[in-house]
Amino acid sequence: MRILISNDDGIHAYGLDPLAEALAPLGEVWIVAPEREQSTQSHALTLHKPLRVRERDARRFAVSGTPADCVYMAVLHLMPEPPGLVVSGINRGGNLGNDVLYSGTVAAAMEACLFGLPAIAASLEVDWRVRARDHHWDTAASIVASLARDVLAHGLPRRTLLNLNVPDVPASQLKGIRATRMGIRHYENEVTERLDQRGQPYFWIGGTHVEFEAIAGTDGPAVEAGYASVTPLQADLTHPGALERLRDWETLRGPGAP
């Protein structure tokens, strides 16, 4: 069996090799990752310029595109046949709550889902003051390997991925693993305006994490409490309750309404 690894931190990211080593006992590992950092690219595909692929080593490729591009290229062109499992990560930084809507890590796993392949997105919730090489990548890698065994044994519902987030602690200090729902993460969003050397304005956007909403059973509070969280995510974003309410609106009760 072949296992595809991708990410959004790029082909040189620290999270790739520990993950590949942990998954090697389960099958032949292929790595297809962006040639440079592609964080917060979400599910973008590169459709208006050509992609370039560079083989860095046996079964290790760098793609001049997004995380979703990498999975697309791997499945349809680079690998001799589709993989039995796709794992995206290990990301430096959590993908918790509404992060998943921006995350290239989650998008790579979701692209696999759209191909009908089982997938896991894995992230390490880190203290950004700690150097990347000093994070506890092995803690997350060992959990991914265990989850991968379960996924291969039991399968996943159609178009569903597992979003794993792990505290940056030694395995001995991890309190456990919890099945969770997607929560809500609040940021202090801002726009910073500056002037270039010609006096023209340019802008930085983004913000720092403030807090997770304290909703029982959700991902962020679980990780804050020292647990790894596993959240099943699906491609279908329909809100069933809102759909039923829409059917009662006057606009939808006109000609042709059921």
Order of alpha helices (4+ residues) and beta strands (2+ residues): beta-alpha-beta-beta-beta-alpha-beta-alpha-beta-alpha-beta-beta-beta-beta-alpha-beta-alpha
